[in-house]
Amino acid sequence: MSDTVSTREPLPRGFWIIWSTVALDMVGFGIVAPILGRYADRYGASGFEVGLLFASFSLAQMVFAPILGRWSDRIGRKPVIIISLLGSALGSFITGAAGALWVLFAGRLIDGASGASISVAQGAVTDIASPQQRARMLGLLGMAFGVGFVVGPALGGLASLGGPHVPFYLAGVLALINAGAAVIRLPETRTRELRQVPRAHHRISPRQITSYVVIGFLATVPFAGFEATFSLFGGRRFNFTEGSTAIVFLAVGVLMSVVQGALISPLTKRFGSLRLVVLGQTLVAIGLLALGASTILVAMCFSLVLMVLGAGVATPSLTALVANSADEHRRGEMLGVQQSASALARVIGPPLAGLAFDGVGIGAPYTFGALICFAAVIVARKRL
């Protein structure tokens, strides 16, 4: 059964403070991610080791997302977010000061464990939102990710002019500033009564939460594979350089932010969250098929627009379904489980896409990714 929005309510007080906290956190991540591979190369990392370095971040997220979500249910969202921001600062400083490859891995593991707090921020938003507002507010929260991935790389590029270590120190300083601001300004959205209630029986059925987790996993695997292999695809088929590939990802980030910020509310009102998951994953699957077959730039751009539209409406809609289905005493934990599944998908998706690219063909990662998306559609349709 789909949830629908009957009226457009004003955003609750405190939402934009949570939003700005997440946005600044994502700026720090955006500073580090594009330059980490080249930075690791300075310490003799092979291509495989660079891949492991990126995977270690997601592996730490996978392990710690449910744990941090559970802690936030018990002690409150605010302290967990602050601790996570401090952990991000520590991870960035360790990475910047690294003198050996193993130190880089330690920094990424700490940063990944701290980054698992995204589900805690989602929990804070759903605490202050009515069930009808959650998809809209989670969509707006998704804009914070887009801001981070647009602003972060630009700041990282400028900071790198001062030396290879400087971007990581900048990310650490931003995380510290963010933690200090959170201490002062971030509201505690978890009421004392809910924090004091023992871990109660929660009403979500195992079958229901399993289906949402499976959908999230299946939806993330092909998109992670696309992110990992698109630079190779663009270079082989369209002679893209690093600069032109960066422009494509910048455009994807901006469009994703617009979709999540502007379209989620009216579309949820019309279709409901579950139907948007089905529609969104169908669009992603069609977009992936079109991308794999595209040989001209117009076709490639059209396929990317379909993918961004689909992912932009499906992702916050699925998170809203998890939040609306979970018992309020364990909502953070359930959102953490969902994030954990997505993190696992980000570990598995890139190497699978790489194997398909090398062993089958240039467009194979997207053809296989489309089949995985259609599997997500089948699982979602069973919930209708």
HULIN-V602732 format. One record per helix or strand. SS is the DSSP state (@ for helix, = for strand). FROM is the first residue (numbers start at 0). LEN is the number of residues. If there is no record, write none. Layout:
((SS;FROM;LEN) (SS;FROM;LEN))
This chain:
((@;14;19) (@;35;6) (@;46;29) (@;76;20) (@;100;15) (@;117;11) (@;133;29) (@;165;20) (@;191;5) (@;205;33) (@;241;30) (@;272;21) (@;296;29) (@;330;29) (@;363;18))
